[in-house]
Amino acid sequence: MQRRSFNALALGGMATLAAPSLRAQSFPTKPIRLVVPFPPGSATDTIARAFAQGVSASIGQPLLVENKAGADGAISGAEVARAAPDGHTLLFATNSPMSAVPAMKKNPPYDPVRDFAPVSDIGRYTFFMVVHPSVPAKTVAELVAYAKANPNKLSYATGNTTGIVSTALFNALGGIQMVHVPYKGEPQALTDLVAGRVQFMVVSAGTSIGFIRDGRLRAIAVTLSKRSPAAPDVPTIAEAGMPKFSLTSWAAVFAPAGTPPEIVARLNKEFNAAMSRPELIAVMDKQSFMLNGSTPEQLGTLVREQLESFRSTLKIAGVEPE
């Protein structure tokens, strides 16, 4: 009897140890939802769809992109935070829902650290500061001088929180005043910018580079620490005379908190593997998006660091949580 009891316990223990491995091997059992916080046609949507195609090819189930735009990404973030933690619902997040929403709202709908399981860092966006050609400014210094001489004459568009916070920071550092015109996404904002209904915008390279190259928009700076290969003649914001300007715009993938570690590890492996595929790299090059894979632990560290950095930036920009 003792031997049988011992054998039963041993077999039970082996089954417990084997369960995570079996769960990882069977995952995924159905299509995976990849929730994107911005509308179709945005830079994030384009990048997410490229990854969805790349990961679908190897993981055994399709990744279906769902655009849940609105509230600076809070709508999509809250939905994924509430989803079943089984790896079949993921958030293709940016610093908007994971840094800006928690920092800018007094009562955010989720905690970016507690309510999500980090999967993988994806990379960094390139953002340009652009003006409509009707604006008599070809450099950052000229724009600041013109805006100071004409307070609230210029209007600026924003289609995401990176645009909101970076322009608020630009205004604060430059000591200028412009009128804010918010939009639900970059495509809508760009339409009015190109038409001249607004005059200034901090916009992602992926959605604006075509307008910059054909002369319908004028780029006066890039917000990265180095020049963009997409527009090598455009100076960095530091080179343009504003070295204290600092704001990182990033993208990453998250699952709901409680997702089994072995499933997170499988997803991490698949997303990082996709970054080496030539067809995906070609899309990223067109978007001026710099790929940057990571472990889940490294992404978790990034989230915590960027949240604190965003809060510090908001103080400098004079933006109070609402």
C-alpha positions as CSV (number, residue, x, y, z in Angstrom):
1,M,0.0,0.0,0.0
2,Q,2.8,2.4,0.9
3,R,4.6,1.6,-2.4
4,R,1.3,2.2,-4.4
5,S,0.7,5.5,-2.6
6,F,4.3,6.6,-3.3
7,N,4.0,5.7,-7.0
8,A,0.7,7.6,-7.2
9,L,2.2,10.6,-5.6
10,A,5.2,10.4,-7.9
11,L,3.1,10.1,-11.0
12,G,1.0,13.0,-9.8
13,G,4.1,15.1,-9.4
14,M,5.3,14.3,-12.8
15,A,2.0,15.2,-14.3
16,T,2.1,18.6,-12.5
17,L,5.6,19.2,-13.9
18,A,4.6,18.2,-17.4
19,A,1.5,20.4,-17.5
20,P,3.3,23.7,-18.3
21,S,5.2,22.0,-21.1
22,L,2.1,20.4,-22.6
23,R,0.3,23.8,-22.3
24,A,3.0,25.5,-24.3
25,Q,3.1,22.8,-26.9
26,S,-0.6,23.0,-27.5
27,F,-0.7,26.9,-27.6
28,P,-2.3,28.5,-29.6
29,T,-5.5,26.6,-30.0
30,K,-7.4,29.4,-31.9
31,P,-6.6,32.6,-33.7
32,I,-4.8,35.3,-31.7
33,R,-6.3,38.8,-31.4
34,L,-3.7,41.5,-31.7
35,V,-5.4,44.7,-30.4
36,V,-4.0,48.0,-31.8
37,P,-4.8,51.3,-30.0
38,F,-4.8,53.4,-33.2
39,P,-6.9,53.5,-36.4
40,P,-6.1,51.8,-39.7
41,G,-3.5,53.6,-41.7
42,S,-1.5,54.8,-38.7
43,A,2.1,53.9,-38.3
44,T,1.4,51.6,-35.4
45,D,-1.3,49.8,-37.4
46,T,1.1,49.3,-40.4
47,I,3.8,47.9,-38.1
48,A,1.4,45.7,-36.2
49,R,0.0,44.2,-39.4
50,A,3.5,43.4,-40.6
51,F,4.2,41.5,-37.3
52,A,0.9,39.8,-37.4
53,Q,1.7,38.4,-40.9
54,G,5.2,37.4,-39.8
55,V,4.2,35.6,-36.6
56,S,1.2,33.9,-38.2
57,A,3.5,32.2,-40.6
58,S,5.2,30.3,-37.8
59,I,3.0,30.1,-34.7
60,G,0.3,27.9,-36.3
61,Q,-2.7,30.2,-36.0
62,P,-3.5,33.6,-37.6
63,L,-2.9,36.8,-35.7
64,L,-6.0,39.0,-36.3
65,V,-5.4,42.7,-36.0
66,E,-8.3,44.6,-34.2
67,N,-8.2,48.4,-34.2
68,K,-9.6,49.8,-31.0
69,A,-8.8,53.5,-31.3
70,G,-9.7,56.2,-28.8
71,A,-8.8,57.7,-25.4
72,D,-5.0,57.7,-26.2
73,G,-5.0,53.9,-26.2
74,A,-6.9,53.5,-22.9
75,I,-9.8,51.7,-24.5
76,S,-7.6,49.0,-26.1
77,G,-5.4,48.8,-23.0
78,A,-8.4,48.2,-20.6
79,E,-9.9,45.6,-22.9
80,V,-6.7,43.5,-23.1
81,A,-6.2,43.9,-19.3
82,R,-9.6,42.3,-18.8
83,A,-9.1,39.5,-21.3
84,A,-8.6,35.9,-20.5
85,P,-4.9,35.3,-19.6
86,D,-4.4,32.5,-22.1
87,G,-2.2,34.2,-24.7
88,H,-5.0,34.5,-27.3
89,T,-5.4,38.3,-26.8
90,L,-2.5,40.6,-27.1
91,L,-1.9,44.3,-27.0
92,F,0.4,45.9,-29.6
93,A,1.1,48.8,-27.3
94,T,3.0,52.1,-27.6
95,N,4.1,54.6,-24.9
96,S,0.6,56.1,-25.3
97,P,-1.4,53.5,-23.4
98,M,1.5,52.2,-21.3
99,S,3.2,55.5,-20.3
100,A,1.0,58.5,-21.1
101,V,-2.4,57.2,-20.0
102,P,-1.2,56.1,-16.5
103,A,0.8,59.4,-16.2
104,M,-1.8,61.8,-17.5
105,K,-4.9,60.4,-15.8
106,K,-5.6,60.7,-12.1
107,N,-7.6,57.5,-12.3
108,P,-6.3,55.4,-15.1
109,P,-8.3,52.3,-16.1
110,Y,-5.4,49.9,-15.5
111,D,-1.9,49.7,-14.1
112,P,0.8,49.2,-16.8
113,V,2.9,47.1,-14.5
114,R,0.4,45.1,-12.5
115,D,-2.2,44.4,-15.1
116,F,0.0,43.1,-18.0
117,A,2.5,40.4,-18.7
118,P,5.3,41.8,-20.9
119,V,6.0,39.8,-24.0
120,S,8.6,41.6,-26.1
121,D,9.9,45.0,-26.9
122,I,9.4,45.8,-30.6
123,G,11.3,49.0,-31.3
124,R,11.4,52.8,-31.6
125,Y,9.5,55.2,-33.7
126,T,11.0,58.1,-35.6
127,F,9.1,61.4,-35.2
128,F,9.5,64.5,-37.3
129,M,8.6,68.1,-36.4
130,V,6.9,69.4,-39.5
131,V,5.3,72.6,-40.6
132,H,3.0,73.5,-43.5
133,P,5.0,75.3,-46.2
134,S,2.9,78.5,-45.6
135,V,4.7,78.9,-42.3
136,P,7.7,81.3,-42.7
137,A,10.1,79.1,-40.8
138,K,12.7,76.6,-42.1
139,T,14.4,75.8,-38.7
140,V,13.4,75.3,-35.1
141,A,14.9,78.6,-34.1
142,E,12.9,80.4,-36.9
143,L,9.7,78.7,-35.8
144,V,10.2,79.6,-32.2
145,A,11.0,83.3,-33.2
146,Y,7.9,83.4,-35.4
147,A,5.6,81.9,-32.7
148,K,6.9,84.3,-30.1
149,A,6.2,87.2,-32.4
150,N,2.7,85.8,-33.2
151,P,1.3,84.1,-30.0
152,N,-1.5,81.7,-30.7
153,K,-1.5,82.5,-34.4
154,L,-0.2,79.0,-35.3
155,S,-2.3,75.8,-34.7
156,Y,-0.8,72.4,-34.1
157,A,-2.4,69.0,-34.7
158,T,-1.9,65.9,-32.5
159,G,-3.1,62.3,-33.3
160,N,-1.6,60.6,-30.3
161,T,-0.1,61.3,-26.8
162,T,3.4,61.4,-28.2
163,G,2.3,64.4,-30.3
164,I,0.4,66.0,-27.3
165,V,3.2,65.7,-24.8
166,S,6.1,66.4,-27.2
167,T,4.5,69.5,-28.5
168,A,3.6,70.7,-25.0
169,L,7.3,70.1,-24.1
170,F,8.4,72.0,-27.2
171,N,6.2,74.9,-26.4
172,A,7.4,75.0,-22.8
173,L,11.1,74.8,-23.7
174,G,10.7,77.4,-26.5
175,G,8.5,79.7,-24.4
176,I,5.8,79.9,-27.1
177,Q,2.1,79.5,-27.4
178,M,0.2,77.7,-30.2
179,V,-3.4,76.5,-30.4
180,H,-4.0,72.8,-29.9
181,V,-6.2,70.9,-32.3
182,P,-6.6,67.3,-31.2
183,Y,-7.5,64.4,-33.6
184,K,-8.3,60.7,-33.0
185,G,-5.3,59.6,-35.1
186,E,-2.4,60.8,-37.3
187,P,-4.1,60.1,-40.7
188,Q,-6.9,62.6,-39.9
189,A,-4.5,65.1,-38.5
190,L,-2.2,64.9,-41.5
191,T,-5.1,65.5,-43.8
192,D,-5.7,68.9,-42.2
193,L,-2.0,69.7,-41.9
194,V,-1.3,69.1,-45.6
195,A,-4.4,71.2,-46.4
196,G,-3.1,74.1,-44.3
197,R,-5.9,74.1,-41.8
198,V,-3.3,73.5,-39.0
199,Q,0.3,74.5,-39.3
200,F,2.5,72.4,-37.1
201,M,2.7,68.8,-36.0
202,V,5.0,66.2,-34.3
203,V,4.3,63.2,-36.5
204,S,5.7,59.7,-37.1
205,A,7.9,59.2,-40.1
206,G,5.9,56.4,-41.5
207,T,2.8,58.5,-42.1
208,S,4.6,61.8,-43.0
209,I,7.7,60.9,-45.0
210,G,5.9,60.9,-48.4
211,F,4.5,64.4,-47.7
212,I,8.0,65.6,-46.6
213,R,9.7,64.3,-49.8
214,D,7.2,65.8,-52.2
215,G,7.4,69.2,-50.5
216,R,3.9,69.3,-49.1
217,L,5.3,69.4,-45.6
218,R,8.6,70.8,-44.3
219,A,10.5,68.9,-41.7
220,I,12.5,71.1,-39.3
221,A,13.8,68.4,-36.8
222,V,13.7,64.8,-35.9
223,T,13.1,63.9,-32.3
224,L,15.6,61.1,-32.1
225,S,19.2,61.4,-30.8
226,K,20.5,60.7,-34.3
227,R,19.4,61.7,-37.8
228,S,17.0,59.5,-39.7
229,P,18.2,57.6,-42.8
230,A,14.8,58.5,-44.3
231,A,15.7,62.2,-44.2
232,P,19.4,62.6,-43.4
233,D,19.4,66.4,-44.1
234,V,16.9,67.0,-41.2
235,P,18.8,67.8,-38.0
236,T,18.1,66.2,-34.6
237,I,16.2,68.4,-32.1
238,A,19.4,68.8,-30.2
239,E,21.3,69.9,-33.3
240,A,18.5,72.3,-33.9
241,G,19.1,74.1,-30.6
242,M,16.9,72.3,-28.1
243,P,19.1,69.7,-26.3
244,K,16.8,69.4,-23.3
245,F,14.0,68.0,-25.5
246,S,13.8,64.2,-24.7
247,L,10.9,61.9,-25.4
248,T,11.1,58.2,-26.4
249,S,8.4,56.7,-28.5
250,W,8.3,52.9,-28.5
251,A,6.2,49.9,-29.3
252,A,5.9,46.5,-27.5
253,V,3.6,43.5,-27.1
254,F,1.8,42.6,-23.9
255,A,-0.5,39.9,-22.7
256,P,-3.0,40.1,-19.8
257,A,-1.4,39.6,-16.3
258,G,-1.5,36.0,-15.3
259,T,-0.7,34.6,-18.7
260,P,1.4,31.4,-18.1
261,P,5.2,32.1,-18.3
262,E,5.6,29.2,-20.9
263,I,3.1,30.9,-23.2
264,V,4.7,34.3,-22.8
265,A,8.1,32.6,-23.6
266,R,6.6,31.1,-26.8
267,L,5.2,34.4,-27.9
268,N,8.4,36.2,-27.1
269,K,10.3,33.6,-29.3
270,E,7.9,34.1,-32.2
271,F,7.9,37.9,-32.2
272,N,11.7,38.1,-31.9
273,A,12.1,35.6,-34.7
274,A,9.8,37.6,-36.9
275,M,12.3,40.6,-36.7
276,S,14.8,38.7,-38.8
277,R,12.5,38.2,-41.7
278,P,13.5,40.3,-44.8
279,E,9.9,41.2,-45.7
280,L,9.2,42.5,-42.2
281,I,12.5,44.5,-42.1
282,A,11.6,46.1,-45.4
283,V,8.3,47.4,-43.9
284,M,10.1,48.7,-40.9
285,D,12.7,50.5,-43.1
286,K,9.8,52.3,-45.0
287,Q,8.4,53.3,-41.6
288,S,11.8,54.5,-40.3
289,F,11.1,52.2,-37.4
290,M,14.1,50.8,-35.5
291,L,13.5,47.2,-34.4
292,N,14.6,46.3,-30.9
293,G,13.7,42.9,-29.5
294,S,14.0,41.9,-25.9
295,T,13.2,39.4,-23.2
296,P,10.0,39.8,-21.2
297,E,12.0,40.9,-18.2
298,Q,13.8,43.7,-20.2
299,L,10.4,44.9,-21.4
300,G,9.1,45.0,-17.8
301,T,12.1,47.2,-16.9
302,L,11.5,49.5,-19.8
303,V,7.8,50.0,-18.8
304,R,8.8,51.1,-15.3
305,E,11.6,53.4,-16.5
306,Q,9.5,55.0,-19.2
307,L,6.5,55.6,-16.9
308,E,8.8,57.6,-14.5
309,S,10.4,59.4,-17.5
310,F,7.0,60.4,-18.9
311,R,5.9,61.8,-15.5
312,S,9.1,63.9,-15.3
313,T,8.5,65.1,-18.9
314,L,4.9,66.1,-18.0
315,K,6.2,68.2,-15.2
316,I,8.6,70.1,-17.4
317,A,5.9,70.6,-20.0
318,G,3.4,71.8,-17.4
319,V,0.8,69.1,-18.2
320,E,-1.3,68.2,-15.2
321,P,-3.0,64.8,-14.8
322,E,-6.8,65.0,-15.5
